[in-house]
C-alpha cells in the first residue's frame, strides 16, 4: 500500500461535473499523489459519475467507502459526510450519512479533515464552480496551515458563488481560469 505524499482536494457544485471530467482526463498516471473529489450530487447519481470518469481516466477512480485506505495513485469520489482519519501511518476514509448536512457530500468536512495532516502531506485545495460557500471555510483553514489553494476566476466559473467567496475570504488563494487550473493540478501531481 502506497501512502500519498501529495493530495489534491477538489470541491465543486453546480457546473462541476464536466470541469472535473476534463481535469481527470488531463492527468498523467499518478504515483505519489491522491486526488479526492467532493462534487455536490445526489447519492443516486454518483455511481454513473464515477463510471463516466473511469471511461476517461488512466487512473483508478472509485467511491470513497467507509474505512477504505487512501492510497497514492487513486482518485476518490466522496459522498455523505466524508472525512479522513489516521491509523498508524495510513489514512482512511470515515463516511457518515449526510442527513443533517445541506450538501452531499459536505465539502467543508473533507477539507477540514486534512488539517491535522497539513504539515506532513503536501496539499492542494481547489474550489471550483458552484452555488453557495461550501468548502470555503475548510479551504481557508488549510491555507492558513500552509497548503496551496486555487479557485476559479469569475469568467471561467459556470456559477461564481463558491469561487467568489473563496476569492474574498482566502487572502492568498491563487485565482486562475479553468484551463490554467487543470495545468496547475497536473504540475502539482507530477
Secondary structure, DSSP 8 states (H G I E B T S, - for coil): ----SEEEEEEE-TTHHHHHHHHHHH----SSEEEEEEE---HHHHHHHHHHHHHT-SSEEEE--TT-B--TTEEEE--SEEEEEEETTEEEEEEE--TTSSSSS-HHHHHHHTGGGTTTSEEEEEE-SBSS-TTHHHHHHHHHTT-EEEEE-TTT-SSBHHHHHHHHH-TT-EEE-HHHHHHHHHHHH-
